[in-house]
Amino acid sequence: LIVGGGYHGKSTMLRAIMCGVYNKILGDGREFCVTDIGAVSVRAEDGRYVNNTNVSAFISNLPIVGSNTTMFSTREASGSTSQAANVAESIEMKATALLVDEDVSAANFMSRDGKMRALVMDESITPLIYRVNGLYSKYGISSIVVVGGVGDWLDVPNAVIKLDRYVASDALAKAQSISRQFS
């Protein structure tokens, strides 16, 4: 996870990681950020065309008669279904890492808090937070997720970088402590 307050550099750091897949010119500063070429940026794309994509790991039991999430198609995907399709396509393309920023993601695709789970029990969307560790254990796909407003993400990482005024620090121990405190 990359965490921190608003305007402290989280998205900037993720963009630097995204650019790390490109070749560098020594001395231009980019040589300090190297990313595996298989890293893929994943975001919501409202209105995106999706054709025959298996989104069943994230979307199921749609209330639309005759809907099929194993081979899902739509001319205008919602934010959550477009992001699910982006993740599914990344898996198919053999991505090695997913780069995700909550600021450009569908909130209901990223996570659901306990209160909403209690109120809306028959939900068609399984949030990324519940699949992120499985993506790593099953496919070897790492995830770098930028969050600033949803503490549930503190329950899942194996590394936490906290940005404070563009200064990065290791916050894993603190995140684990907070996670245990609120579990």
C-alpha positions in Angstrom: 0.0 0.0 0.0 0.9 3.6 -0.5 -0.9 5.7 2.1 -0.9 9.3 3.2 -3.0 12.5 3.4 -4.3 14.4 0.4 -1.6 16.2 -1.6 1.3 14.3 0.1 2.5 12.5 -3.0 0.7 9.2 -3.2 -0.5 9.4 -6.8 2.7 11.1 -7.8 4.7 8.1 -6.5 2.3 5.7 -8.3 2.8 7.6 -11.5 6.6 7.4 -11.1 6.2 3.6 -10.6 4.1 3.5 -13.7 6.7 5.3 -15.8 9.4 2.9 -14.4 8.6 0.4 -17.2 10.2 2.6 -19.8 13.9 2.7 -20.7 15.9 5.4 -18.9 18.5 7.9 -19.8 21.2 8.0 -17.1 21.2 11.2 -15.2 17.5 12.2 -15.9 16.4 11.0 -12.4 14.1 8.2 -13.7 16.9 5.7 -13.2 15.8 5.7 -9.5 12.4 4.2 -10.4 12.5 0.9 -12.0 9.4 -1.2 -12.5 8.9 -4.7 -13.9 7.7 -4.3 -17.5 4.7 -6.5 -16.7 3.2 -3.9 -14.4 -0.2 -2.6 -15.6 -2.2 0.4 -14.4 -5.8 -0.5 -13.6 -8.6 2.0 -13.2 -12.4 2.5 -13.7 -13.5 3.6 -17.2 -17.2 4.5 -17.2 -18.8 3.8 -20.5 -16.0 1.4 -21.7 -16.9 -1.3 -24.2 -16.3 -4.8 -22.8 -16.5 -7.9 -25.1 -16.5 -11.5 -23.9 -14.4 -11.0 -20.7 -14.6 -13.3 -17.7 -15.3 -11.0 -14.8 -16.8 -13.7 -12.6 -14.1 -13.3 -10.0 -15.5 -9.8 -9.2 -19.0 -9.7 -10.7 -21.6 -12.4 -10.2 -25.4 -12.8 -9.7 -26.3 -9.8 -11.8 -30.0 -9.0 -11.5 -30.3 -8.8 -15.3 -32.1 -11.7 -16.9 -29.8 -13.8 -19.0 -26.6 -12.0 -17.8 -23.4 -14.0 -18.0 -20.3 -12.9 -16.1 -18.2 -15.7 -17.3 -18.2 -14.1 -20.8 -19.4 -10.6 -20.0 -20.1 -8.1 -22.7 -21.5 -4.6 -22.6 -21.4 -1.4 -24.7 -21.2 0.8 -21.6 -19.6 -0.7 -18.6 -20.0 0.9 -15.2 -17.0 2.0 -13.2 -16.9 -1.3 -11.3 -17.5 -3.6 -14.2 -14.9 -1.7 -16.4 -12.3 -2.0 -13.6 -13.2 -5.7 -13.1 -12.7 -6.2 -16.9 -9.4 -4.3 -16.7 -8.1 -6.7 -14.0 -9.3 -9.8 -15.8 -7.6 -8.6 -19.0 -4.4 -7.9 -17.1 -4.4 -11.5 -15.7 -5.0 -12.8 -19.3 -2.0 -10.7 -20.5 0.2 -12.2 -17.8 0.6 -9.0 -15.9 3.1 -9.2 -13.0 1.8 -6.3 -11.0 -1.4 -4.2 -10.8 -1.0 -0.5 -10.1 -4.2 0.9 -8.6 -5.1 4.4 -7.4 -8.3 4.7 -5.3 -8.8 8.2 -6.8 -9.5 6.9 -10.2 -11.2 3.7 -9.1 -14.8 2.7 -8.6 -15.3 2.8 -4.8 -17.6 -0.3 -4.8 -15.0 -2.2 -6.7 -12.2 -1.3 -4.3 -13.9 -2.3 -0.9 -17.2 -2.4 1.0 -17.3 -1.6 4.7 -19.1 -3.7 7.3 -22.1 -1.4 7.5 -22.9 -1.7 3.8 -22.3 -5.5 3.9 -24.8 -5.7 6.7 -27.4 -3.6 4.9 -26.9 -4.9 1.3 -26.3 -8.6 1.7 -26.9 -9.7 -1.9 -24.2 -7.8 -3.6 -23.1 -8.6 -7.1 -19.6 -7.1 -6.7 -16.7 -8.8 -4.9 -14.3 -5.9 -4.2 -10.6 -6.0 -5.1 -9.6 -5.9 -1.4 -11.0 -9.5 -1.1 -9.1 -10.8 -4.2 -5.8 -8.9 -4.0 -3.9 -11.5 -2.0 -5.4 -14.4 -4.0 -4.1 -12.7 -7.2 -0.7 -12.9 -5.7 -0.9 -16.5 -4.4 -2.6 -17.9 -7.5 -1.1 -15.9 -10.3 2.0 -14.3 -8.8 0.5 -10.8 -9.5 1.6 -8.2 -7.0 -0.5 -5.1 -6.4 0.5 -1.6 -5.5 -2.6 0.2 -4.2 -2.8 3.9 -3.3 -5.3 4.6 -0.6 -6.1 7.6 1.5 -9.6 7.1 2.8 -10.3 3.4 3.4 -8.7 1.9 6.4 -9.9 -1.7 5.6 -6.9 -1.9 3.2 -4.6 -2.0 6.3 -5.7 -5.6 6.8 -4.2 -7.0 3.6 -0.7 -5.6 2.7 2.8 -7.0 3.2 4.3 -3.5 2.8 3.0 0.0 3.6 4.7 3.1 2.4 3.4 6.3 4.1 4.0 9.6 2.4 4.1 12.7 4.5 4.9 15.9 2.6 6.5 13.8 -0.2 8.7 12.0 2.3 8.3 8.2 2.3 8.6 6.0 5.4 7.9 2.4 6.2 4.5 2.2 8.0 3.9 -1.6 8.0 4.3 -2.1 11.7 2.0 0.8 12.5 -0.6 -0.4 9.9 -0.5 -3.9 11.4 -1.0 -2.5 14.9 -4.0 -0.5 13.7 -5.4 -3.4 11.9 -5.2 -5.6 15.0 -6.7 -2.9 17.1 -9.8 -2.5 14.9 -10.3 -6.2 14.0 
